[in-house]
Every structure is written in C-alpha cells, then in structure tokens.
Amino acid sequence: MDLQAIDLSPRIGSQVTAPLDKLLDGSLAKQIRALLEERGVLLFRGLGMNHEQQIQFGKTLGTPRHEHGTDITMVSSDKSKSPIFAEYTEGTYFFHFDDTYMQYPALASVLMARTVAPRGGQTEFANTYAMYDDLPEDDKRYFDTLQAVHSQETIQRKAFPDPTEFQLSLWGEGKIPPTTHPLVWQHATGRKSLLIGETISRIVGLEKATSDALVRRILNLAERPEYLYRHDWQVGDVLIWDNTGTMHRVVPFDLDCGRELHRVKLAGEEPIMAPDRVPA
C-alpha cells in the first residue's frame, strides 16, 4: 500500500508514511483527509519539503489561505524574520483553535520544521471530538445549549498582561472584535466537538464566577493524557492537524533559539454555526 499509518496514541495522532510523489500528485488526498478527521493529527516524520512542495501538498488537501502576503507563514519568534507572528508567540503557549474570530476557521494547517528548539518548543494537541464524546449525557445536553464569547485579546493578555500599543493594534478587541460561537460545534458529518480554548472570555448568560468555573472545568479536560498528543519536533517533520476538532498549544522555549516552522494554512470549508442556527 502507498499509505501506511501507525497510531501515536490511542485517541489522537498517527504517523504516516507515503511516497512524496504520491502526496504531491493528490492520489492519496482522500485517504489523508479521512484519516485526519479520524485521528486529528498526522505526522510525516522527516519527510522534508521545499516551499513549492509544501504548498502543492496543501493544495491536494484543500485551498491554501493567503496570510500576511504569502501562502507560507514563517512561524518564528525572531522579529527580523516574522515581525507579526513574533508578537503572538507567547500567546500560543495556551490551548486554542486558530481563527475563532472567523465564521469559517481554518480547516487545517500543514506545518514543517526548519529549525527546532534545543529545549521546549514541542506542540501539544488535544482532541475535542473525544472530549465531547466522553461527556456524561446530561453535560452533552447542557453544553449543546451554550454559547461562548471568544476574544484574541483574552488569550494574549494571559501572556502579555501589559500589552504595548503595537500589540493591541494586532490583537486587541479594537482590531479583532470578540465573536460568539456555540460551545459545541455541530459538524456537517453529524459529529460534535467542543469549541473551547483560552480565547473564551465568558459563557453567555452565566454569572462571571459560574462562567469562569465552567470554562476552567472544560479546559481541564485537555490536560488528561488520553486526549493529548505532544509532538517533539525534528528538522524536516511535516505535520497536519485538524483545526475543527483539535486545539493546540506550544511548550515554552527560549525565544532567541532560532526555532522556525513554516505553515500552509488551509481555508475553512465549514462554518462554526450552520446558517439555520445563526441568530437573526
């Protein structure tokens, strides 16, 4: 078989091996997308791709989204290389979904390691499909009724309690207004995943103390080992994660170590809230 996969943990993550030419010509795309939805994270260990190959691989799986003037985003804390992303680095130390400020968040990201941190810098992923599936039925029914307010400023202030004016110009609520989404993402497939993260500022309709306690209770689920996969990066690793049912965070590292990853983000294909559920 051209594609082989080995589970990295019981509930999340698989290591995939496949010929590079088959990945680039799209003949394995349907299998890869199905496996990505099932496992949340796919690792191609040491595969190595140049920029053109990484973009082409992304195109077989979806539509690369143009970000910051390019199809490839440099994920680096070096402000000379990535002046915008560097301002976000420490905010990525907290669990989050990408693009919760959008109605159509990214489908997935294709990330490749160019330079790795000598210590720290791993990326952790948590399966929010599995977290929802394991909830008691009473919790499922209750959570299905709730909505949460997400804010980029909420998560960034956990890293930068006294932000600069420049930082606020990038992620402050004046730049990226808060958005309200259901706590449970009902997918077109019929599956449900929790839409959570440190971006949540409050649960709609609950008093602050009750809201804060509920958010913390749900986020604590992500610390349970059965839902987690921690990836130790090696140069040349190519990794894809499902941004609709998997949240992620970065393990803190020395910001001057030169860690550098390159990302192709795939445009969202499914709204968080189906049109027939959007409030008038």
C-alpha positions as CSV (number, residue, x, y, z in Angstrom):
1,M,0.0,0.0,0.0
2,D,1.2,3.6,-0.7
3,L,0.0,4.9,2.6
4,Q,0.7,3.4,6.0
5,A,-0.3,4.8,9.4
6,I,0.7,3.9,13.0
7,D,-1.2,5.4,15.9
8,L,0.9,7.6,18.1
9,S,-1.6,7.4,21.0
10,P,-5.0,5.6,21.3
11,R,-7.2,8.7,20.9
12,I,-5.2,11.2,18.8
13,G,-2.3,11.3,16.3
14,S,-0.9,8.9,13.7
15,Q,2.4,8.7,12.0
16,V,2.0,8.3,8.2
17,T,4.5,7.1,5.7
18,A,3.9,7.5,1.9
19,P,5.9,8.3,-1.2
20,L,6.5,12.0,-1.7
21,D,5.4,11.9,-5.3
22,K,2.0,10.3,-4.3
23,L,1.5,13.1,-1.7
24,L,2.1,15.8,-4.2
25,D,0.0,14.4,-7.1
26,G,-3.1,14.2,-4.9
27,S,-3.7,10.5,-5.4
28,L,-3.7,9.9,-1.6
29,A,-5.6,13.1,-0.6
30,K,-8.9,11.5,0.0
31,Q,-7.3,8.9,2.3
32,I,-5.3,11.6,4.1
33,R,-8.3,13.8,4.7
34,A,-10.4,10.9,6.1
35,L,-7.5,9.9,8.4
36,L,-7.0,13.5,9.5
37,E,-10.7,13.7,10.6
38,E,-10.4,10.4,12.4
39,R,-7.1,11.0,14.2
40,G,-6.8,14.8,14.4
41,V,-3.0,14.9,13.9
42,L,-0.9,13.3,11.1
43,L,2.9,13.2,11.3
44,F,5.1,12.6,8.3
45,R,8.4,12.2,10.2
46,G,11.5,13.7,8.5
47,L,9.7,14.0,5.1
48,G,11.2,17.3,4.2
49,M,9.6,19.6,1.6
50,N,10.7,22.8,-0.1
51,H,8.2,25.7,-0.2
52,E,6.8,24.7,-3.6
53,Q,6.2,21.1,-2.5
54,Q,4.6,22.2,0.8
55,I,2.2,24.5,-1.0
56,Q,1.4,21.8,-3.6
57,F,0.8,19.2,-0.8
58,G,-1.6,21.7,0.8
59,K,-3.4,22.2,-2.5
60,T,-4.2,18.5,-2.7
61,L,-6.0,18.7,0.7
62,G,-7.8,22.0,0.4
63,T,-7.3,25.6,-0.5
64,P,-4.2,27.4,0.9
65,R,-5.1,30.6,2.5
66,H,-3.1,33.7,1.7
67,E,-1.7,35.1,5.0
68,H,0.5,38.1,5.6
69,G,1.1,38.4,1.9
70,T,2.2,34.9,1.2
71,D,1.0,31.3,1.0
72,I,3.7,30.2,3.5
73,T,3.7,31.8,7.0
74,M,7.0,31.7,8.9
75,V,6.3,30.7,12.5
76,S,9.2,32.3,14.3
77,S,9.8,34.4,17.4
78,D,12.5,36.3,15.6
79,K,11.1,39.7,14.9
80,S,13.5,40.3,12.0
81,K,12.1,37.2,10.2
82,S,8.4,37.3,11.3
83,P,7.6,40.7,12.8
84,I,3.9,40.0,13.2
85,F,3.9,36.4,14.3
86,A,6.7,37.1,16.8
87,E,4.3,39.3,18.7
88,Y,2.0,36.3,19.2
89,T,4.5,33.6,20.2
90,E,4.0,33.6,23.9
91,G,0.2,33.7,23.5
92,T,0.5,30.3,21.7
93,Y,1.6,28.8,25.0
94,F,-2.2,28.4,25.8
95,F,-4.6,26.0,24.2
96,H,-6.6,27.5,21.3
97,F,-8.2,26.9,18.0
98,D,-6.9,29.1,15.1
99,D,-9.3,31.7,13.7
100,T,-12.1,31.7,16.3
101,Y,-12.7,35.3,15.2
102,M,-13.9,33.9,11.9
103,Q,-17.2,32.2,10.9
104,Y,-15.1,29.8,8.8
105,P,-12.0,28.9,10.8
106,A,-9.1,27.2,9.0
107,L,-9.7,23.6,8.0
108,A,-6.2,22.5,8.9
109,S,-2.6,23.6,8.9
110,V,0.4,21.9,7.2
111,L,3.4,22.7,9.3
112,M,7.1,21.9,8.6
113,A,10.0,22.2,10.9
114,R,13.1,24.0,9.6
115,T,14.9,24.7,12.9
116,V,13.9,23.2,16.3
117,A,14.3,24.4,19.8
118,P,17.0,22.6,21.8
119,R,14.7,22.6,24.8
120,G,10.9,23.0,24.8
121,G,9.1,24.1,21.7
122,Q,7.0,21.0,21.4
123,T,3.5,21.4,20.1
124,E,0.7,19.7,22.1
125,F,-2.7,18.8,20.6
126,A,-5.9,17.9,22.3
127,N,-8.8,16.0,20.7
128,T,-12.0,18.0,21.3
129,Y,-14.1,15.4,19.5
130,A,-13.1,12.8,22.0
131,M,-13.7,15.2,24.9
132,Y,-17.2,15.8,23.8
133,D,-17.9,12.1,23.1
134,D,-16.8,11.2,26.7
135,L,-19.0,13.7,28.4
136,P,-22.0,12.4,30.5
137,E,-25.2,12.7,28.6
138,D,-26.5,15.5,31.0
139,D,-23.4,17.6,30.2
140,K,-23.8,17.0,26.5
141,R,-27.4,18.2,26.6
142,Y,-26.5,21.3,28.6
143,F,-23.4,22.2,26.7
144,D,-25.3,21.9,23.4
145,T,-27.4,24.9,24.6
146,L,-24.5,27.2,25.5
147,Q,-22.6,29.9,23.6
148,A,-19.2,31.3,24.4
149,V,-17.6,34.6,23.6
150,H,-14.1,34.3,22.1
151,S,-11.5,37.0,22.0
152,Q,-8.0,37.2,20.8
153,E,-7.2,39.8,23.4
154,T,-8.4,37.4,26.2
155,I,-5.7,34.7,25.3
156,Q,-3.0,37.2,24.5
157,R,-3.4,39.1,27.8
158,K,-2.6,35.8,29.6
159,A,0.9,36.1,28.1
160,F,1.1,39.9,27.9
161,P,-0.9,41.5,30.9
162,D,0.5,44.9,30.0
163,P,0.5,44.9,26.2
164,T,2.1,47.6,24.1
165,E,0.1,49.8,21.7
166,F,1.6,47.8,18.8
167,Q,0.4,44.5,20.3
168,L,-3.1,45.9,20.9
169,S,-3.1,47.1,17.3
170,L,-2.5,43.5,16.2
171,W,-4.9,41.6,18.5
172,G,-6.8,44.0,20.7
173,E,-10.5,43.9,20.7
174,G,-10.5,47.2,18.8
175,K,-8.7,45.4,16.0
176,I,-10.3,41.9,16.3
177,P,-13.8,42.2,17.9
178,P,-15.0,39.3,20.1
179,T,-17.1,36.7,18.5
180,T,-19.8,34.5,19.9
181,H,-20.0,30.8,19.0
182,P,-21.7,27.7,20.2
183,L,-19.7,25.8,22.8
184,V,-20.3,22.6,20.8
185,W,-19.5,22.6,17.1
186,Q,-22.1,20.6,15.2
187,H,-20.3,19.4,12.1
188,A,-21.9,18.5,8.7
189,T,-20.7,15.0,9.3
190,G,-23.0,14.7,12.3
191,R,-20.1,14.6,14.7
192,K,-19.7,17.1,17.5
193,S,-16.6,18.7,19.0
194,L,-16.1,21.1,21.9
195,L,-15.2,24.6,20.6
196,I,-13.1,25.7,23.5
197,G,-9.8,27.3,24.3
198,E,-8.1,30.1,26.3
199,T,-9.7,32.5,23.9
200,I,-13.0,32.2,25.8
201,S,-13.8,35.3,27.9
202,R,-17.2,34.1,29.1
203,I,-20.2,31.8,28.7
204,V,-23.2,33.8,27.5
205,G,-26.0,34.1,30.2
206,L,-23.9,32.9,33.1
207,E,-22.7,35.0,36.0
208,K,-18.9,35.6,35.9
209,A,-18.0,33.2,38.7
210,T,-20.1,30.4,37.3
211,S,-18.9,31.1,33.8
212,D,-15.2,31.1,34.8
213,A,-15.6,27.8,36.8
214,L,-17.3,26.1,33.9
215,V,-14.7,27.2,31.4
216,R,-11.9,26.0,33.6
217,R,-13.6,22.7,34.2
218,I,-13.9,22.1,30.5
219,L,-10.4,23.3,29.7
220,N,-9.0,21.0,32.4
221,L,-10.2,18.0,30.3
222,A,-7.5,18.9,27.8
223,E,-4.9,18.1,30.4
224,R,-6.0,14.5,30.6
225,P,-3.4,12.2,28.8
226,E,-6.0,10.2,26.9
227,Y,-6.8,13.4,24.8
228,L,-3.3,14.7,24.4
229,Y,-0.5,14.2,21.9
230,R,2.8,16.1,22.4
231,H,4.9,16.3,19.3
232,D,8.7,16.5,19.7
233,W,9.8,18.3,16.5
234,Q,12.7,17.1,14.3
235,V,14.0,19.0,11.4
236,G,12.1,18.0,8.2
237,D,8.9,16.9,10.1
238,V,5.7,17.7,8.2
239,L,2.6,17.7,10.5
240,I,-1.0,18.3,9.7
241,W,-3.7,19.0,12.3
242,D,-7.4,19.3,12.1
243,N,-8.3,22.7,13.3
244,T,-12.0,21.9,13.5
245,G,-11.7,19.2,16.2
246,T,-8.2,19.6,17.7
247,M,-6.8,22.5,19.7
248,H,-3.1,23.1,20.2
249,R,-0.5,25.0,22.2
250,V,3.3,25.4,22.2
251,V,5.5,24.3,25.1
252,P,7.5,27.4,26.2
253,F,11.0,27.7,24.8
254,D,13.9,30.2,24.5
255,L,12.6,32.9,22.2
256,D,16.2,33.5,21.0
257,C,16.9,29.9,20.0
258,G,16.0,30.2,16.3
259,R,13.1,27.8,16.3
260,E,11.4,28.1,12.9
261,L,8.5,26.3,11.4
262,H,6.8,27.0,8.0
263,R,3.0,26.8,7.8
264,V,0.5,26.4,5.0
265,K,-3.0,27.1,6.4
266,L,-6.0,25.6,4.6
267,A,-9.0,27.8,4.3
268,G,-12.1,26.8,6.2
269,E,-14.8,24.8,4.5
270,E,-17.5,24.7,7.2
271,P,-19.0,27.4,9.3
272,I,-18.9,27.1,13.1
273,M,-22.6,27.7,13.2
274,A,-24.7,26.3,10.4
275,P,-26.8,29.1,8.6
276,D,-30.1,27.8,10.0
277,R,-28.7,28.2,13.6
278,V,-27.3,31.7,13.2
279,P,-29.4,34.1,15.4
280,A,-31.4,36.7,13.4
